[in-house]
Amino acid sequence: MSLPTPYYDKDGITIYCGDCREILPQLDVKVDLVLTDPPYGVGLDYDCFDDTPDNVKRLVGDVIPLCIYKSKRVVLTCATRQVWFYPESTWIMCWLNRAGAFCNPWGFTCWQPILCYGKDPYLENKMGSRSDVIEHSETAPANGHPAPKPTKFWKLLLARCSVDTNDIILDPFMGSGTTLEAAKMLGRKCIGIEISEKYCEIAVKRLAQEVMSFPHSP
């Protein structure tokens, strides 16, 4: 199998519409960071995926080892209940939301795990230690995807995990394109893979929303 024609390819941002399990082995690009948010296995109404725990367990079992092989670091968010579905990580960072979002057997869930594989980019580049907690409580606006991530938070996470503007970012579970939007804001090249054409179209529309600057009047 060869790579399909990109669904979108502009200004260093590329989207492939297809199953990441088929596309990842064909990518011959050196990737510096995989930043992604796989399905959660909590019954969300995804366009092209039955979001059951068993399906997520099989999916991440196939995909995350491929990501670890393809990139020197992998960072992903997952549901607290499903953290044990994943290969053992180098570390777990914390996305802290003090307001809480869901209930769990011990109370309100006020955090979400961020699994990290590989070396911390700040330590690797002798730039000193940084916190392993990112606090952010903003929710993402509805956009046609059942679980979009807040762009501001995702931008903070990308900046925490990539210190070089020459880095190439990969998101194999692209969804509505938050990783691509954050990468564009931070001047990174990015590749997104998404099985749903509906979500690919949402991502393309988001990327088309250019922020224009106007000179001040004298």
ZARODREN-488501 format. One record per residue: z, y, x of N, C-alpha, C, O in turn; residue in three letters; residue number from 1. Coordinates in pm, whole numbers, plus 50000, padded with zeros to 5 digits. Layout:
// residues N
- n_z; n_y; n_x; ca_z; ca_y; ca_x; c_z; c_y; c_x; o_z; o_y; o_x; aa; i
- Z; Y; X; Z; Y; X; Z; Y; X; Z; Y; X; ala; NUM
...
//
This chain:
// residues 218
- n_z; n_y; n_x; ca_z; ca_y; ca_x; c_z; c_y; c_x; o_z; o_y; o_x; aa; i
- 50000; 49880; 50084; 50000; 50000; 50000; 50000; 50124; 50087; 50070; 50129; 50188; met; 1
- 49921; 50225; 50049; 49920; 50352; 50121; 49987; 50459; 50036; 50008; 50440; 49916; ser; 2
- 50021; 50571; 50099; 50084; 50679; 50025; 49992; 50733; 49916; 49872; 50747; 49939; leu; 3
- 50046; 50762; 49799; 49963; 50823; 49695; 49933; 50969; 49731; 50000; 51027; 49817; pro; 4
- 49836; 51026; 49666; 49808; 51168; 49682; 49930; 51247; 49634; 49982; 51219; 49526; thr; 5
- 49975; 51345; 49711; 50092; 51422; 49667; 50072; 51484; 49529; 49963; 51533; 49497; pro; 6
- 50176; 51482; 49450; 50174; 51548; 49319; 50175; 51700; 49339; 50122; 51775; 49258; tyr; 7
- 50237; 51742; 49449; 50248; 51884; 49484; 50262; 51893; 49635; 50332; 51813; 49696; tyr; 8
- 50195; 51990; 49694; 50203; 52007; 49840; 50172; 52152; 49874; 50056; 52193; 49877; asp; 9
- 50277; 52230; 49899; 50258; 52373; 49924; 50376; 52428; 50003; 50492; 52397; 49974; lys; 10
- 50345; 52510; 50104; 50448; 52584; 50180; 50557; 52493; 50235; 50675; 52528; 50233; asp; 11
- 50518; 52376; 50284; 50615; 52286; 50345; 50693; 52200; 50248; 50782; 52126; 50290; gly; 12
- 50662; 52208; 50118; 50729; 52128; 50016; 50629; 52029; 49959; 50522; 52068; 49912; ile; 13
- 50664; 51901; 49963; 50574; 51795; 49915; 50646; 51708; 49813; 50761; 51670; 49832; thr; 14
- 50576; 51676; 49705; 50630; 51588; 49602; 50538; 51467; 49586; 50416; 51482; 49574; ile; 15
- 50598; 51348; 49586; 50525; 51226; 49552; 50582; 51174; 49420; 50703; 51161; 49405; tyr; 16
- 50495; 51144; 49326; 50537; 51087; 49198; 50520; 50935; 49207; 50407; 50885; 49212; cys; 17
- 50631; 50863; 49207; 50625; 50718; 49218; 50763; 50662; 49247; 50861; 50735; 49257; gly; 18
- 50769; 50531; 49261; 50893; 50460; 49289; 50927; 50475; 49437; 50847; 50437; 49522; asp; 19
- 51043; 50528; 49468; 51079; 50551; 49609; 51087; 50421; 49688; 51072; 50423; 49810; cys; 20
- 51111; 50309; 49621; 51116; 50181; 49691; 50979; 50142; 49745; 50969; 50066; 49842; arg; 21
- 50874; 50194; 49682; 50738; 50168; 49730; 50689; 50276; 49827; 50613; 50247; 49919; glu; 22
- 50733; 50400; 49805; 50682; 50511; 49886; 50755; 50524; 50019; 50692; 50554; 50120; ile; 23
- 50886; 50502; 50021; 50962; 50520; 50145; 50908; 50439; 50262; 50896; 50494; 50372; leu; 24
- 50874; 50312; 50245; 50824; 50236; 50360; 50693; 50292; 50417; 50660; 50264; 50532; pro; 25
- 50619; 50370; 50338; 50490; 50423; 50382; 50502; 50558; 50453; 50408; 50602; 50519; gln; 26
- 50616; 50623; 50439; 50633; 50754; 50503; 50643; 50738; 50654; 50727; 50663; 50704; leu; 27
- 50557; 50809; 50727; 50563; 50803; 50871; 50610; 50935; 50932; 50590; 50961; 51051; asp; 28
- 50672; 51019; 50848; 50723; 51149; 50892; 50865; 51131; 50945; 50945; 51058; 50886; val; 29
- 50896; 51198; 51056; 51032; 51198; 51107; 51118; 51285; 51017; 51091; 51404; 51001; lys; 30
- 51221; 51226; 50959; 51308; 51297; 50865; 51443; 51323; 50933; 51499; 51234; 50997; val; 31
- 51494; 51445; 50918; 51622; 51480; 50981; 51741; 51461; 50889; 51851; 51433; 50935; asp; 32
- 51718; 51476; 50758; 51827; 51462; 50662; 51773; 51408; 50530; 51675; 51460; 50476; leu; 33
- 51837; 51304; 50480; 51817; 51262; 50341; 51930; 51322; 50260; 52047; 51292; 50285; val; 34
- 51896; 51405; 50164; 51995; 51467; 50076; 51954; 51434; 49933; 51847; 51474; 49888; leu; 35
- 52041; 51362; 49861; 51996; 51311; 49731; 52113; 51286; 49637; 52229; 51285; 49677; thr; 36
- 52078; 51266; 49512; 52175; 51242; 49405; 52120; 51128; 49319; 52053; 51154; 49219; asp; 37
- 52148; 51002; 49356; 52094; 50888; 49281; 52151; 50881; 49139; 52249; 50949; 49108; pro; 38
- 52090; 50799; 49053; 52147; 50776; 48919; 52291; 50727; 48930; 52332; 50669; 49030; pro; 39
- 52367; 50754; 48824; 52511; 50731; 48829; 52557; 50599; 48766; 52668; 50553; 48794; tyr; 40
- 52474; 50539; 48684; 52518; 50416; 48619; 52620; 50439; 48510; 52709; 50356; 48488; gly; 41
- 52610; 50553; 48441; 52706; 50586; 48335; 52638; 50605; 48200; 52695; 50663; 48108; val; 42
- 52515; 50556; 48189; 52446; 50560; 48061; 52373; 50689; 48031; 52348; 50719; 47914; gly; 43
- 52338; 50767; 48133; 52261; 50888; 48110; 52120; 50854; 48063; 52066; 50748; 48095; leu; 44
- 52062; 50943; 47987; 51932; 50919; 47925; 51820; 50967; 48018; 51757; 51070; 47991; asp; 45
- 51796; 50894; 48127; 51688; 50928; 48218; 51553; 50891; 48156; 51544; 50805; 48069; tyr; 46
- 51449; 50957; 48204; 51315; 50936; 48149; 51261; 50797; 48181; 51201; 50732; 48094; asp; 47
- 51280; 50751; 48305; 51216; 50625; 48349; 51315; 50527; 48412; 51275; 50446; 48496; cys; 48
- 51442; 50535; 48373; 51540; 50447; 48436; 51651; 50417; 48337; 51705; 50507; 48272; phe; 49
- 51685; 50287; 48326; 51795; 50243; 48241; 51924; 50253; 48322; 51948; 50172; 48412; asp; 50
- 52006; 50352; 48291; 52119; 50392; 48375; 52243; 50305; 48353; 52346; 50353; 48305; asp; 51
- 52231; 50177; 48388; 52345; 50086; 48379; 52405; 50065; 48518; 52335; 50084; 48617; thr; 52
- 52533; 50027; 48526; 52593; 49999; 48657; 52516; 49894; 48738; 52497; 49911; 48858; pro; 53
- 52473; 49788; 48673; 52401; 49682; 48745; 52268; 49733; 48801; 52232; 49701; 48915; asp; 54
- 52196; 49813; 48723; 52068; 49866; 48771; 52088; 49961; 48888; 52012; 49959; 48985; asn; 55
- 52191; 50045; 48880; 52219; 50138; 48990; 52261; 50061; 49116; 52220; 50095; 49227; val; 56
- 52341; 49959; 49098; 52386; 49879; 49213; 52268; 49817; 49285; 52263; 49817; 49408; lys; 57
- 52172; 49763; 49209; 52053; 49705; 49271; 51966; 49813; 49336; 51915; 49794; 49446; arg; 58
- 51952; 49926; 49266; 51865; 50033; 49316; 51916; 50088; 49448; 51840; 50098; 49544; leu; 59
- 52042; 50125; 49454; 52094; 50184; 49579; 52102; 50079; 49689; 52092; 50112; 49808; val; 60
- 52120; 49952; 49650; 52119; 49846; 49750; 51984; 49833; 49819; 51975; 49796; 49936; gly; 61
- 51876; 49864; 49743; 51741; 49861; 49800; 51710; 49988; 49879; 51648; 49982; 49985; asp; 62
- 51752; 50104; 49825; 51701; 50232; 49876; 51785; 50291; 49988; 51729; 50343; 50085; val; 63
- 51917; 50286; 49978; 52000; 50355; 50078; 51981; 50297; 50219; 51974; 50375; 50314; ile; 64
- 51973; 50165; 50237; 51943; 50116; 50372; 51810; 50167; 50425; 51798; 50194; 50544; pro; 65
- 51710; 50182; 50339; 51581; 50239; 50382; 51599; 50384; 50427; 51541; 50426; 50526; leu; 66
- 51681; 50459; 50354; 51706; 50598; 50390; 51778; 50608; 50524; 51744; 50692; 50608; cys; 67
- 51877; 50522; 50545; 51951; 50523; 50671; 51858; 50490; 50787; 51872; 50544; 50897; ile; 68
- 51762; 50401; 50763; 51664; 50365; 50867; 51569; 50480; 50895; 51527; 50500; 51009; tyr; 69
- 51533; 50556; 50791; 51431; 50660; 50804; 51486; 50791; 50861; 51409; 50870; 50915; lys; 70
- 51617; 50815; 50852; 51672; 50945; 50886; 51797; 50931; 50972; 51868; 50831; 50964; ser; 71
- 51823; 51032; 51054; 51942; 51025; 51140; 52070; 51057; 51063; 52180; 51026; 51110; lys; 72
- 52057; 51120; 50944; 52175; 51137; 50860; 52134; 51131; 50713; 52027; 51177; 50675; arg; 73
- 52223; 51074; 50633; 52203; 51061; 50489; 52327; 51116; 50421; 52439; 51078; 50455; val; 74
- 52306; 51204; 50324; 52417; 51261; 50247; 52381; 51250; 50100; 52272; 51290; 50059; val; 75
- 52474; 51197; 50020; 52444; 51179; 49878; 52569; 51196; 49794; 52680; 51170; 49839; leu; 76
- 52549; 51240; 49671; 52656; 51246; 49574; 52647; 51125; 49482; 52538; 51075; 49454; thr; 77
- 52762; 51079; 49437; 52764; 50963; 49346; 52883; 50974; 49254; 52975; 51053; 49279; cys; 78
- 52883; 50896; 49148; 52996; 50892; 49056; 53116; 50827; 49125; 53100; 50733; 49202; ala; 79
- 53236; 50878; 49096; 53356; 50822; 49160; 53372; 50673; 49129; 53417; 50596; 49214; thr; 80
- 53334; 50633; 49009; 53349; 50492; 48972; 53250; 50401; 49045; 53274; 50281; 49057; arg; 81
- 53140; 50457; 49094; 53036; 50374; 49155; 53033; 50384; 49308; 52940; 50334; 49370; gln; 82
- 53131; 50448; 49369; 53127; 50468; 49514; 53124; 50334; 49587; 53071; 50326; 49698; val; 83
- 53179; 50230; 49527; 53182; 50098; 49593; 53049; 50025; 49586; 53034; 49919; 49646; trp; 84
- 52952; 50080; 49514; 52818; 50021; 49510; 52742; 50046; 49640; 52643; 49977; 49668; phe; 85
- 52786; 50143; 49718; 52708; 50190; 49832; 52752; 50124; 49962; 52866; 50079; 49974; tyr; 86
- 52661; 50117; 50061; 52702; 50070; 50194; 52814; 50157; 50248; 52824; 50275; 50214; pro; 87
- 52898; 50101; 50332; 53009; 50177; 50390; 52957; 50301; 50462; 52867; 50291; 50546; glu; 88
- 53013; 50416; 50430; 52966; 50542; 50488; 53047; 50579; 50612; 53155; 50526; 50635; ser; 89
- 52992; 50671; 50691; 53063; 50721; 50807; 53184; 50804; 50764; 53290; 50797; 50826; thr; 90
- 53166; 50882; 50656; 53275; 50963; 50603; 53245; 50996; 50457; 53133; 50979; 50410; trp; 91
- 53347; 51043; 50386; 53331; 51090; 50248; 53380; 51234; 50241; 53498; 51261; 50261; ile; 92
- 53288; 51327; 50213; 53328; 51464; 50187; 53362; 51478; 50038; 53341; 51385; 49960; met; 93
- 53413; 51595; 50002; 53460; 51618; 49865; 53391; 51738; 49804; 53390; 51847; 49862; cys; 94
- 53334; 51719; 49684; 53288; 51830; 49602; 53401; 51856; 49503; 53425; 51777; 49412; trp; 95
- 53470; 51969; 49522; 53589; 52000; 49444; 53556; 52094; 49329; 53498; 52201; 49348; leu; 96
- 53595; 52052; 49210; 53583; 52134; 49089; 53720; 52134; 49022; 53751; 52042; 48946; asn; 97
- 53799; 52236; 49048; 53938; 52237; 49002; 53951; 52233; 48850; 54052; 52187; 48797; arg; 98
- 53849; 52280; 48781; 53855; 52282; 48635; 53846; 52141; 48575; 53889; 52118; 48462; ala; 99
- 53789; 52048; 48652; 53772; 51912; 48601; 53652; 51903; 48509; 53614; 51999; 48443; gly; 100
- 53593; 51785; 48507; 53473; 51767; 48426; 53483; 51645; 48335; 53434; 51647; 48222; ala; 101
- 53547; 51539; 48382; 53555; 51415; 48307; 53697; 51361; 48313; 53779; 51408; 48393; phe; 102
- 53726; 51263; 48229; 53854; 51195; 48234; 53839; 51061; 48304; 53734; 50998; 48296; cys; 103
- 53943; 51019; 48373; 53945; 50891; 48440; 54078; 50822; 48408; 54162; 50882; 48342; asn; 104
- 54099; 50697; 48453; 54223; 50627; 48418; 54350; 50694; 48469; 54460; 50657; 48428; pro; 105
- 54336; 50794; 48561; 54453; 50862; 48615; 54451; 51012; 48584; 54526; 51088; 48646; trp; 106
- 54370; 51056; 48492; 54372; 51197; 48455; 54234; 51259; 48455; 54134; 51193; 48427; gly; 107
- 54230; 51390; 48486; 54104; 51462; 48493; 54038; 51440; 48629; 54104; 51443; 48733; phe; 108
- 53908; 51417; 48627; 53832; 51407; 48752; 53795; 51547; 48798; 53715; 51616; 48735; thr; 109
- 53854; 51588; 48909; 53832; 51724; 48962; 53755; 51722; 49093; 53750; 51823; 49164; cys; 110
- 53697; 51609; 49127; 53620; 51602; 49251; 53510; 51498; 49236; 53514; 51414; 49146; trp; 111
- 53413; 51507; 49324; 53305; 51409; 49328; 53281; 51372; 49474; 53275; 51460; 49559; gln; 112
- 53268; 51242; 49504; 53247; 51202; 49643; 53109; 51241; 49694; 53010; 51236; 49621; pro; 113
- 53105; 51278; 49821; 52980; 51304; 49893; 52978; 51207; 50010; 53048; 51227; 50109; ile; 114
- 52898; 51101; 49999; 52893; 51000; 50104; 52805; 51049; 50218; 52694; 51098; 50196; leu; 115
- 52855; 51035; 50340; 52785; 51084; 50459; 52764; 50970; 50558; 52858; 50900; 50596; cys; 116
- 52639; 50953; 50599; 52602; 50852; 50698; 52542; 50923; 50819; 52456; 51010; 50803; tyr; 117
- 52588; 50888; 50939; 52539; 50953; 51059; 52636; 51058; 51110; 52751; 51064; 51066; gly; 118
- 52590; 51140; 51203; 52676; 51238; 51270; 52677; 51371; 51197; 52576; 51415; 51142; lys; 119
- 52794; 51436; 51199; 52807; 51572; 51147; 52717; 51663; 51231; 52731; 51665; 51354; asp; 120
- 52626; 51740; 51169; 52533; 51823; 51247; 52602; 51933; 51327; 52554; 51971; 51434; pro; 121
- 52714; 51985; 51277; 52786; 52089; 51351; 52849; 52031; 51477; 52839; 52091; 51585; tyr; 122
- 52914; 51916; 51464; 52974; 51854; 51582; 52867; 51805; 51678; 52882; 51818; 51800; leu; 123
- 52759; 51749; 51624; 52652; 51698; 51709; 52590; 51810; 51793; 52548; 51787; 51906; glu; 124
- 52583; 51929; 51738; 52523; 52042; 51808; 52627; 52134; 51873; 52597; 52248; 51909; asn; 125
- 52751; 52082; 51887; 52859; 52154; 51956; 52882; 52294; 51895; 52897; 52393; 51966; lys; 126
- 52883; 52296; 51761; 52903; 52421; 51688; 53041; 52428; 51623; 53068; 52516; 51542; met; 127
- 53129; 52334; 51659; 53264; 52334; 51605; 53276; 52257; 51475; 53176; 52220; 51413; gly; 128
- 53400; 52234; 51433; 53426; 52158; 51311; 53416; 52246; 51188; 53445; 52366; 51192; ser; 129
- 53375; 52186; 51079; 53369; 52252; 50950; 53447; 52168; 50849; 53474; 52051; 50872; arg; 130
- 53484; 52229; 50738; 53560; 52159; 50635; 53476; 52047; 50573; 53354; 52055; 50566; ser; 131
- 53545; 51943; 50528; 53476; 51836; 50456; 53495; 51850; 50305; 53474; 51755; 50230; asp; 132
- 53534; 51970; 50261; 53547; 52001; 50119; 53456; 52119; 50085; 53459; 52222; 50153; val; 133
- 53376; 52104; 49980; 53297; 52214; 49926; 53344; 52238; 49784; 53332; 52150; 49698; ile; 134
- 53398; 52357; 49759; 53450; 52389; 49626; 53347; 52470; 49548; 53299; 52574; 49594; glu; 135
- 53314; 52420; 49432; 53216; 52489; 49349; 53228; 52438; 49207; 53228; 52317; 49184; his; 136
- 53239; 52530; 49112; 53263; 52489; 48973; 53151; 52525; 48877; 53158; 52491; 48759; ser; 137
- 53046; 52591; 48926; 52936; 52629; 48839; 52861; 52506; 48787; 52840; 52411; 48862; glu; 138
- 52822; 52508; 48663; 52740; 52401; 48608; 52594; 52445; 48608; 52563; 52564; 48599; thr; 139
- 52505; 52348; 48618; 52362; 52379; 48620; 52312; 52403; 48479; 52357; 52336; 48386; ala; 140
- 52220; 52496; 48460; 52163; 52519; 48327; 52076; 52401; 48285; 52018; 52332; 48370; pro; 141
- 52067; 52377; 48156; 51982; 52271; 48104; 51837; 52300; 48138; 51789; 52412; 48125; ala; 142
- 51767; 52194; 48184; 51625; 52214; 48221; 51537; 52096; 48183; 51422; 52088; 48228; asn; 143
- 51589; 52003; 48101; 51511; 51887; 48062; 51547; 51760; 48137; 51498; 51652; 48104; gly; 144
- 51633; 51772; 48240; 51685; 51656; 48313; 51829; 51635; 48270; 51901; 51734; 48249; his; 145
- 51877; 51510; 48255; 52012; 51489; 48201; 52125; 51527; 48296; 52238; 51546; 48250; pro; 146
- 52098; 51539; 48426; 52207; 51570; 48519; 52159; 51655; 48636; 52169; 51612; 48751; ala; 147
- 52106; 51776; 48610; 52063; 51861; 48721; 52184; 51910; 48800; 52291; 51932; 48743; pro; 148
- 52168; 51928; 48929; 52275; 51978; 49013; 52267; 52131; 49022; 52158; 52187; 49021; lys; 149
- 52383; 52198; 49032; 52381; 52344; 49046; 52315; 52385; 49177; 52351; 52335; 49284; pro; 150
- 52219; 52474; 49170; 52144; 52513; 49289; 52234; 52574; 49395; 52218; 52546; 49514; thr; 151
- 52329; 52658; 49355; 52416; 52723; 49453; 52499; 52621; 49530; 52514; 52630; 49652; lys; 152
- 52553; 52523; 49457; 52629; 52419; 49526; 52539; 52338; 49619; 52576; 52309; 49732; phe; 153
- 52420; 52302; 49569; 52331; 52218; 49649; 52284; 52293; 49775; 52262; 52232; 49880; trp; 154
- 52269; 52423; 49763; 52233; 52505; 49879; 52346; 52504; 49982; 52320; 52495; 50102; lys; 155
- 52471; 52513; 49935; 52586; 52504; 50026; 52591; 52368; 50095; 52617; 52359; 50215; leu; 156
- 52564; 52262; 50018; 52569; 52127; 50074; 52458; 52108; 50176; 52480; 52049; 50282; leu; 157
- 52339; 52157; 50146; 52228; 52144; 50242; 52259; 52219; 50371; 52235; 52168; 50480; leu; 158
- 52314; 52340; 50358; 52349; 52418; 50477; 52460; 52350; 50558; 52463; 52362; 50680; ala; 159
- 52549; 52280; 50491; 52655; 52207; 50561; 52601; 52088; 50639; 52659; 52047; 50740; arg; 160
- 52489; 52034; 50593; 52437; 51910; 50651; 52311; 51929; 50734; 52259; 51833; 50790; cys; 161
- 52262; 52053; 50744; 52143; 52083; 50824; 52161; 52219; 50890; 52175; 52320; 50821; ser; 162
- 52162; 52221; 51023; 52185; 52347; 51095; 52058; 52398; 51163; 52060; 52506; 51224; val; 163
- 51951; 52325; 51154; 51826; 52360; 51222; 51719; 52389; 51117; 51689; 52304; 51034; asp; 164
- 51661; 52509; 51121; 51558; 52544; 51024; 51432; 52461; 51039; 51346; 52463; 50951; thr; 165
- 51419; 52389; 51150; 51304; 52300; 51169; 51326; 52162; 51107; 51236; 52078; 51109; asn; 166
- 51444; 52139; 51052; 51473; 52009; 50991; 51378; 51981; 50874; 51338; 52071; 50801; asp; 167
- 51344; 51853; 50860; 51269; 51806; 50743; 51365; 51728; 50655; 51430; 51634; 50699; ile; 168
- 51373; 51769; 50529; 51467; 51710; 50434; 51389; 51614; 50342; 51274; 51640; 50307; ile; 169
- 51454; 51506; 50303; 51394; 51409; 50212; 51489; 51383; 50097; 51608; 51362; 50118; leu; 170
- 51436; 51385; 49975; 51513; 51348; 49857; 51436; 51239; 49781; 51339; 51270; 49712; asp; 171
- 51478; 51112; 49793; 51406; 51003; 49727; 51435; 50992; 49577; 51364; 50922; 49506; pro; 172
- 51540; 51062; 49529; 51571; 51067; 49386; 51565; 51215; 49345; 51668; 51275; 49312; phe; 173
- 51447; 51271; 49346; 51429; 51415; 49339; 51474; 51476; 49207; 51521; 51589; 49205; met; 174
- 51460; 51402; 49097; 51496; 51457; 48967; 51419; 51583; 48937; 51296; 51586; 48950; gly; 175
- 51490; 51688; 48897; 51424; 51813; 48859; 51400; 51907; 48976; 51356; 52020; 48957; ser; 176
- 51430; 51861; 49099; 51387; 51936; 49217; 51487; 52030; 49279; 51448; 52123; 49349; gly; 177
- 51618; 52008; 49256; 51717; 52100; 49313; 51717; 52098; 49465; 51730; 52203; 49528; thr; 178
- 51701; 51980; 49526; 51697; 51974; 49672; 51579; 52052; 49726; 51591; 52122; 49827; thr; 179
- 51465; 52041; 49660; 51346; 52113; 49706; 51365; 52264; 49692; 51325; 52340; 49781; leu; 180
- 51425; 52305; 49582; 51450; 52449; 49562; 51546; 52503; 49668; 51523; 52610; 49723; glu; 181
- 51653; 52428; 49696; 51749; 52471; 49798; 51684; 52474; 49936; 51709; 52566; 50014; ala; 182
- 51602; 52374; 49965; 51533; 52370; 50095; 51440; 52490; 50110; 51433; 52551; 50217; ala; 183
- 51369; 52522; 50004; 51279; 52638; 50007; 51358; 52766; 50034; 51315; 52851; 50112; lys; 184
- 51473; 52781; 49970; 51557; 52899; 49989; 51607; 52911; 50133; 51621; 53022; 50186; met; 185
- 51633; 52796; 50196; 51688; 52796; 50331; 51581; 52778; 50439; 51614; 52764; 50556; leu; 186
- 51455; 52779; 50399; 51347; 52773; 50496; 51327; 52638; 50560; 51282; 52629; 50674; gly; 187
- 51361; 52530; 50487; 51341; 52394; 50538; 51217; 52332; 50473; 51184; 52363; 50359; arg; 188
- 51150; 52246; 50547; 51047; 52163; 50487; 51117; 52050; 50411; 51225; 52006; 50450; lys; 189
- 51054; 52004; 50304; 51121; 51904; 50221; 51019; 51814; 50153; 50911; 51858; 50112; cys; 190
- 51055; 51686; 50141; 50975; 51587; 50071; 51060; 51533; 49955; 51174; 51491; 49976; ile; 191
- 51004; 51535; 49836; 51072; 51479; 49720; 50994; 51363; 49662; 50871; 51365; 49657; gly; 192
- 51065; 51261; 49618; 51004; 51145; 49553; 51071; 51128; 49417; 51193; 51127; 49406; ile; 193
- 50989; 51115; 49314; 51044; 51102; 49178; 50951; 51015; 49095; 50829; 51036; 49091; glu; 194
- 51010; 50916; 49027; 50930; 50821; 48950; 50881; 50881; 48818; 50780; 50836; 48763; ile; 195
- 50951; 50981; 48766; 50916; 51040; 48637; 50822; 51159; 48655; 50857; 51256; 48722; ser; 196
- 50704; 51151; 48596; 50612; 51265; 48603; 50669; 51385; 48528; 50643; 51500; 48565; glu; 197
- 50744; 51359; 48424; 50808; 51468; 48348; 50898; 51551; 48438; 50896; 51674; 48434; lys; 198
- 50979; 51483; 48521; 51069; 51556; 48609; 50993; 51621; 48724; 51032; 51729; 48770; tyr; 199
- 50886; 51558; 48770; 50802; 51621; 48873; 50748; 51754; 48824; 50745; 51852; 48898; cys; 200
- 50705; 51757; 48699; 50651; 51881; 48642; 50758; 51989; 48633; 50730; 52106; 48658; glu; 201
- 50880; 51950; 48596; 50991; 52047; 48593; 51013; 52104; 48733; 51032; 52225; 48749; ile; 202
- 51010; 52018; 48835; 51031; 52063; 48973; 50921; 52160; 49017; 50949; 52261; 49081; ala; 203
- 50797; 52129; 48982; 50685; 52217; 49020; 50702; 52355; 48957; 50676; 52456; 49021; val; 204
- 50746; 52359; 48832; 50767; 52488; 48765; 50879; 52565; 48832; 50870; 52688; 48844; lys; 205
- 50984; 52496; 48876; 51093; 52565; 48945; 51045; 52623; 49078; 51081; 52735; 49114; arg; 206
- 50965; 52547; 49150; 50916; 52593; 49279; 50820; 52711; 49265; 50804; 52790; 49359; leu; 207
- 50758; 52723; 49149; 50662; 52831; 49127; 50731; 52963; 49098; 50666; 53068; 49097; ala; 208
- 50861; 52959; 49073; 50935; 53081; 49041; 50971; 53155; 49169; 51084; 53147; 49217; gln; 209
- 50875; 53228; 49222; 50895; 53302; 49347; 50986; 53421; 49321; 50979; 53485; 49217; glu; 210
- 51072; 53451; 49419; 51153; 53572; 49415; 51080; 53680; 49491; 51061; 53670; 49612; val; 211
- 51039; 53783; 49420; 50961; 53889; 49482; 51052; 54005; 49521; 51143; 54041; 49447; met; 212
- 51027; 54063; 49638; 51103; 54179; 49683; 51012; 54300; 49682; 50894; 54291; 49717; ser; 213
- 51066; 54413; 49642; 50989; 54536; 49633; 51049; 54640; 49726; 51171; 54649; 49738; phe; 214
- 50968; 54717; 49792; 51022; 54821; 49880; 51094; 54928; 49800; 51056; 54959; 49687; pro; 215
- 51200; 54983; 49862; 51274; 55091; 49794; 51189; 55217; 49788; 51112; 55246; 49880; his; 216
- 51203; 55290; 49683; 51131; 55416; 49669; 51189; 55518; 49767; 51310; 55519; 49789; ser; 217
- 51108; 55603; 49825; 51161; 55703; 49918; 51247; 55806; 49845; 51300; 55898; 49907; pro; 218
//
